[in-house]
Amino acid sequence: MFERVSQGAVDVIRGDTPLDAERVAEVTALLQKCLHNGQPYVVLDLEKVPLIDSAGLELLLDFRDEYQQLGGALKLAAPNPLCEEILLVTGMDESLEVFDKALAAAGSFVR
């Protein structure tokens, strides 16, 4: 299950299940809610997410583009070793900023 929490002007989305085709609709709904706050500053906390599949990766790219068009950003935080490897192999680590901790990712928006 995924949930959305706010840390000031930054929305943090956390989950403890795979970001896969089965959960794309759930995460899409949360990411779309972040659009209602003006410029979307969003961190996807991957600390407890065990896996990201191709549908999850596509979702991330779609929202990265949408947020950028609005002057916002989507950043990733705390991927486990498997998710980190998936991001590296697919080149997603070059397409999205990845931080060691969600707090660091959220703090990067104020720089």
Long-range contacts (C-beta under 8 A, 24 or more apart in sequence): 1-26, 2-26, 2-27, 2-30, 3-30, 4-30, 4-33, 4-34, 7-43, 7-103, 7-106, 8-106, 9-37, 9-41, 9-109, 10-41, 10-42, 10-43, 10-106, 10-109, 11-37, 11-40, 11-41, 11-42, 11-43, 12-42, 12-43, 12-44, 12-45, 12-102, 12-106, 13-42, 13-43, 13-44, 13-45, 14-45, 14-47, 14-48, 14-102, 15-45, 15-46, 15-48, 15-49, 16-48, 16-49, 17-49, 17-50, 18-49, 18-50, 18-51, 18-52, 18-53, 18-56, 19-46, 19-49, 19-51, 19-52, 19-53, 19-56, 19-59, 20-51, 20-52, 20-53, 20-55, 20-56, 21-53, 21-55, 21-56, 23-56, 24-55, 24-56, 24-59, 27-56, 27-59, 28-59, 31-59, 31-63, 31-74, 34-67, 35-66, 35-67, 35-70, 39-70, 39-71, 39-72, 40-66, 40-67, 40-70, 40-72, 40-73, 40-74, 41-72, 41-73, 41-106, 41-109, 42-67, 42-72, 42-73, 42-74, 42-75, 43-74, 43-75, 43-76, 43-77, 43-99, 43-102, 43-105, 43-106, 44-74, 44-75, 44-76, 44-77, 45-77, 45-78, 45-102, 45-105, 46-76, 46-77, 46-78, 46-79, 46-80, 46-83, 47-77, 47-78, 47-79, 47-80, 47-102, 49-79, 49-80, 49-83, 50-80, 50-82, 50-83, 51-82, 51-83, 51-86, 52-83, 52-86, 52-87, 57-86, 57-90, 57-92, 60-92, 60-96, 61-92, 61-95, 64-95, 64-96, 73-97, 73-109, 75-99, 75-105, 75-108, 75-109, 76-105, 77-101, 77-102, 77-104, 77-105, 78-102
